[in-house]
């Protein structure tokens, strides 16, 4: 068996294979639901209803998608330049720590200036967290997969220490959480009375900005060139090291905005479980989106819909919510296979 490149993939091949991958994902999830004791044909309908079937469900899906858009963009930007950022979780928590520190009254600034300043400070913190592994990579050749992955645990332990010490809320009855943010440091709600906040709008703006950067700027061209062939880019005069540094600053800052939006928009304070793995799920989102910024938005909505819908489905028919994790893993594997088969043809010998 060998893979033969397809010179011009047909439209049917380009669209049909990913659609077939999603259909296979639904079929596998239905089979697993049947094994768990639920009606197999009702799984997809219940997930769709739980994720998009009402105003409350739709807004909750958008709410869950907000940090996934930020972390998906962070991973997409880094992976485009072949900078393997596996540490979006650490960058998210770095942004959350800065938000909780500055948003509790440390900055006595007007409200119109306070939120942008906190967001910028959070981005700088996330950028610094990714800058360290990137410098180690460019200067000493240290594998960034290892360093960014291990930094997730280091930063999480650091946050745990802060919540048991300097950032611990004295009025929190012993719970490891920070003090509440002052009202001026909170992102306003898009719909009054519901949890959706303007962090979602900020995420859409970020996706548009990243698309412009990648498609219309010199930096975007350099990032693509370095990602496609680092040696050729260096031969053409592109400064590979500085391009990777700029990529790291942008990627880390985007991931930190996820922490900022969760603290300032949704939670109102910092806790150790503020992220149920948004940084890792962002990798799935970016891969499903083929590293396209607008595709990241669609993929984040899909992943968020699966999680929110699976929660509703599990309550309705009594199956474990872990079915959502299996659906996402299956969707990613089958989608990668489908995308490979759009560009390569299998020849049996």
GITABEL-V291996 format. One record per residue. N is the residue number from 1. RES is the residue in one letter. SS is DSSP state (~ for helix, > for strand, _ for the rest). PHI is phi in radians with two decimals (999 if undefined). Layout:
BEGIN
[[N | RES | SS | PHI] [N | RES | SS | PHI]]
END
This chain:
BEGIN
[[1 | X | _ | 999] [2 | X | > | -2.50] [3 | X | > | -1.75] [4 | X | > | -2.02] [5 | X | > | -1.05] [6 | X | _ | -1.71] [7 | X | _ | -1.12] [8 | X | _ | -2.29] [9 | X | _ | -1.06] [10 | X | _ | -1.26] [11 | X | ~ | -1.10] [12 | X | ~ | -1.09] [13 | X | ~ | -1.22] [14 | X | ~ | -1.19] [15 | X | ~ | -1.63] [16 | X | ~ | -1.15] [17 | X | ~ | -1.16] [18 | X | ~ | -1.07] [19 | X | ~ | -1.11] [20 | X | ~ | -1.12] [21 | X | ~ | -1.12] [22 | X | ~ | -1.14] [23 | X | ~ | -1.12] [24 | X | ~ | -1.14] [25 | X | ~ | -1.06] [26 | X | ~ | -1.11] [27 | X | ~ | -1.12] [28 | X | ~ | -1.15] [29 | X | ~ | -1.10] [30 | X | ~ | -1.14] [31 | X | ~ | -1.12] [32 | X | ~ | -1.15] [33 | X | ~ | -1.11] [34 | X | ~ | -1.12] [35 | X | ~ | -1.07] [36 | X | _ | -1.36] [37 | X | _ | 1.77] [38 | X | _ | -1.83] [39 | X | _ | -1.10] [40 | X | ~ | -1.11] [41 | X | ~ | -1.32] [42 | X | ~ | -1.62] [43 | X | ~ | -1.08] [44 | X | ~ | -1.09] [45 | X | ~ | -1.09] [46 | X | ~ | -1.20] [47 | X | ~ | -1.14] [48 | X | ~ | -1.10] [49 | X | ~ | -1.15] [50 | X | ~ | -1.20] [51 | X | ~ | -1.67] [52 | X | ~ | -2.36] [53 | X | _ | -1.41] [54 | X | _ | -2.65] [55 | X | ~ | -1.08] [56 | X | ~ | -1.09] [57 | X | ~ | -1.12] [58 | X | ~ | -1.08] [59 | X | ~ | -1.16] [60 | X | ~ | -1.17] [61 | X | ~ | -1.12] [62 | X | ~ | -1.10] [63 | X | ~ | -1.11] [64 | X | ~ | -1.21] [65 | X | ~ | -1.30] [66 | X | ~ | -1.01] [67 | X | ~ | -1.16] [68 | X | ~ | -1.21] [69 | X | ~ | -1.14] [70 | X | ~ | -1.11] [71 | X | ~ | -1.22] [72 | X | ~ | -1.12] [73 | X | ~ | -1.11] [74 | X | ~ | -1.05] [75 | X | ~ | -1.19] [76 | X | ~ | -1.08] [77 | X | ~ | -1.08] [78 | X | ~ | -1.20] [79 | X | ~ | -1.15] [80 | X | ~ | -1.03] [81 | X | _ | -1.69] [82 | X | _ | 0.99] [83 | X | _ | -1.83] [84 | X | _ | -1.47] [85 | X | _ | -1.47] [86 | X | _ | -1.77] [87 | X | _ | -1.91] [88 | X | ~ | -1.06] [89 | X | ~ | -1.12] [90 | X | ~ | -1.15] [91 | X | ~ | -1.17] [92 | X | ~ | -1.04] [93 | X | ~ | -1.18] [94 | X | ~ | -1.10] [95 | X | ~ | -1.14] [96 | X | ~ | -1.17] [97 | X | ~ | -1.11] [98 | X | ~ | -1.09] [99 | X | ~ | -1.09] [100 | X | ~ | -1.19] [101 | X | ~ | -1.28] [102 | X | ~ | -1.48] [103 | X | _ | -1.53] [104 | X | _ | -1.73] [105 | X | _ | 1.97] [106 | X | _ | -1.18] [107 | X | _ | -1.93] [108 | X | _ | -1.59] [109 | X | _ | -1.89] [110 | X | _ | -1.04] [111 | X | ~ | -1.05] [112 | X | ~ | -1.18] [113 | X | ~ | -1.82] [114 | X | ~ | -1.20] [115 | X | ~ | -1.06] [116 | X | ~ | -1.06] [117 | X | ~ | -1.17] [118 | X | ~ | -1.13] [119 | X | ~ | -1.08] [120 | X | ~ | -1.15] [121 | X | ~ | -1.12] [122 | X | ~ | -1.10] [123 | X | ~ | -1.11] [124 | X | ~ | -1.11] [125 | X | ~ | -1.14] [126 | X | ~ | -1.12] [127 | X | ~ | -1.09] [128 | X | ~ | -1.14] [129 | X | ~ | -1.08] [130 | X | ~ | -1.47] [131 | X | ~ | -1.11] [132 | X | ~ | -1.07] [133 | X | ~ | -1.10] [134 | X | ~ | -1.20] [135 | X | ~ | -1.12] [136 | X | ~ | -1.06] [137 | X | ~ | -1.24] [138 | X | ~ | -1.27] [139 | X | ~ | -1.57] [140 | X | ~ | -2.14] [141 | X | _ | 1.28] [142 | X | _ | -1.27] [143 | X | _ | -1.14] [144 | X | ~ | -1.26] [145 | X | ~ | -1.07] [146 | X | ~ | -1.21] [147 | X | ~ | -1.18] [148 | X | ~ | -1.20] [149 | X | ~ | -1.14] [150 | X | ~ | -1.21] [151 | X | ~ | -1.11] [152 | X | ~ | -1.00] [153 | X | ~ | -1.28] [154 | X | ~ | -1.08] [155 | X | ~ | -1.16] [156 | X | ~ | -1.11] [157 | X | ~ | -1.15] [158 | X | ~ | -1.11] [159 | X | ~ | -1.11] [160 | X | ~ | -1.06] [161 | X | ~ | -1.10] [162 | X | ~ | -1.10] [163 | X | ~ | -1.29] [164 | X | _ | -1.66] [165 | X | _ | -2.33] [166 | X | _ | -1.06] [167 | X | _ | -1.66] [168 | X | _ | -1.17] [169 | X | _ | -1.26] [170 | X | _ | -1.14] [171 | X | _ | -1.76] [172 | X | _ | -1.57] [173 | X | _ | 0.96] [174 | X | _ | 1.54] [175 | X | _ | -1.27] [176 | X | _ | -1.34] [177 | X | > | -2.58] [178 | X | _ | -1.49] [179 | X | _ | -1.19] [180 | X | _ | -1.22] [181 | X | _ | -1.22] [182 | X | _ | -1.23] [183 | X | ~ | -0.96] [184 | X | ~ | -1.18] [185 | X | ~ | -1.71] [186 | X | _ | -1.70] [187 | X | _ | -1.28] [188 | X | _ | -1.20] [189 | X | > | -1.34] [190 | X | _ | -1.31] [191 | X | _ | -2.06] [192 | X | _ | -1.07] [193 | X | _ | 1.61] [194 | X | _ | -2.04] [195 | X | _ | -1.49] [196 | X | _ | -1.14] [197 | X | > | -2.14] [198 | X | _ | -1.31] [199 | X | ~ | -1.09] [200 | X | ~ | -1.14] [201 | X | ~ | -1.09] [202 | X | ~ | -1.09] [203 | X | ~ | -1.14] [204 | X | ~ | -1.14] [205 | X | ~ | -1.09] [206 | X | ~ | -1.08] [207 | X | ~ | -1.09] [208 | X | ~ | -1.14] [209 | X | ~ | -1.11] [210 | X | ~ | -1.13] [211 | X | ~ | -1.08] [212 | X | ~ | -1.09] [213 | X | ~ | -1.06] [214 | X | ~ | -1.27] [215 | X | ~ | -1.70] [216 | X | ~ | -2.24] [217 | X | _ | -2.16] [218 | X | ~ | -1.12] [219 | X | ~ | -1.05] [220 | X | ~ | -1.07] [221 | X | ~ | -1.09] [222 | X | ~ | -1.13] [223 | X | ~ | -1.09] [224 | X | ~ | -1.14] [225 | X | ~ | -1.11] [226 | X | ~ | -1.12] [227 | X | ~ | -1.22] [228 | X | ~ | -1.30] [229 | X | _ | -2.78] [230 | X | ~ | -1.12] [231 | X | ~ | -1.17] [232 | X | ~ | -1.17] [233 | X | ~ | -1.11] [234 | X | ~ | -1.15] [235 | X | ~ | -1.12] [236 | X | _ | -1.39] [237 | X | _ | 1.70] [238 | X | _ | -1.39] [239 | X | _ | -1.30] [240 | X | ~ | -1.06] [241 | X | ~ | -1.03] [242 | X | ~ | -1.03] [243 | X | ~ | -1.11] [244 | X | ~ | -1.15] [245 | X | ~ | -1.10] [246 | X | ~ | -1.08] [247 | X | ~ | -1.08] [248 | X | ~ | -1.12] [249 | X | ~ | -1.08] [250 | X | ~ | -1.21] [251 | X | ~ | -1.14] [252 | X | ~ | -1.10] [253 | X | ~ | -1.12] [254 | X | ~ | -1.13] [255 | X | ~ | -1.11] [256 | X | ~ | -1.14] [257 | X | ~ | -1.10] [258 | X | ~ | -1.12] [259 | X | ~ | -1.16] [260 | X | ~ | -1.05] [261 | X | ~ | -1.20] [262 | X | ~ | -1.22] [263 | X | ~ | -1.37] [264 | X | ~ | -1.37] [265 | X | ~ | -1.78] [266 | X | ~ | -1.93] [267 | X | ~ | -1.41] [268 | X | _ | 1.50] [269 | X | _ | -2.74] [270 | X | _ | -1.70] [271 | X | > | -2.27] [272 | X | _ | -1.23] [273 | X | _ | -1.82] [274 | X | _ | -1.15] [275 | X | _ | -2.11] [276 | X | _ | -1.50] [277 | X | _ | 1.83] [278 | X | ~ | -1.04] [279 | X | ~ | -1.14] [280 | X | ~ | -1.27] [281 | X | ~ | -1.13] [282 | X | ~ | -1.04] [283 | X | ~ | -1.14] [284 | X | ~ | -1.08] [285 | X | ~ | -1.05] [286 | X | ~ | -1.12] [287 | X | ~ | -1.21] [288 | X | ~ | -1.08] [289 | X | _ | -1.49] [290 | X | _ | 0.99] [291 | X | _ | 1.15] [292 | X | _ | -1.53] [293 | X | ~ | -1.01] [294 | X | ~ | -1.25] [295 | X | ~ | -1.12] [296 | X | ~ | -1.07] [297 | X | ~ | -1.07] [298 | X | ~ | -1.12] [299 | X | ~ | -1.11] [300 | X | ~ | -1.12] [301 | X | ~ | -1.13] [302 | X | ~ | -1.11] [303 | X | ~ | -1.13] [304 | X | ~ | -1.09] [305 | X | ~ | -1.09] [306 | X | ~ | -1.11] [307 | X | ~ | -1.15] [308 | X | ~ | -1.15] [309 | X | ~ | -1.16] [310 | X | ~ | -1.16] [311 | X | ~ | -1.06] [312 | X | ~ | -1.16] [313 | X | ~ | -1.11] [314 | X | ~ | -1.13] [315 | X | ~ | -1.23] [316 | X | ~ | -1.33] [317 | X | ~ | -2.06] [318 | X | _ | 1.31] [319 | X | _ | -1.95] [320 | X | _ | -1.13] [321 | X | _ | -1.24] [322 | X | ~ | -1.10] [323 | X | ~ | -1.01] [324 | X | ~ | -1.12] [325 | X | ~ | -1.10] [326 | X | ~ | -1.15] [327 | X | ~ | -1.07] [328 | X | ~ | -1.15] [329 | X | ~ | -1.12] [330 | X | ~ | -1.14] [331 | X | ~ | -1.06] [332 | X | ~ | -1.14] [333 | X | ~ | -1.10] [334 | X | ~ | -1.20] [335 | X | ~ | -1.19] [336 | X | ~ | -1.07] [337 | X | ~ | -1.10] [338 | X | ~ | -1.10] [339 | X | ~ | -1.18] [340 | X | ~ | -1.16] [341 | X | ~ | -1.28] [342 | X | ~ | -1.28] [343 | X | ~ | -1.84] [344 | X | > | -2.30] [345 | X | > | -1.92] [346 | X | > | -1.48] [347 | X | > | -1.97] [348 | X | _ | -1.66] [349 | X | _ | -2.09]]
END
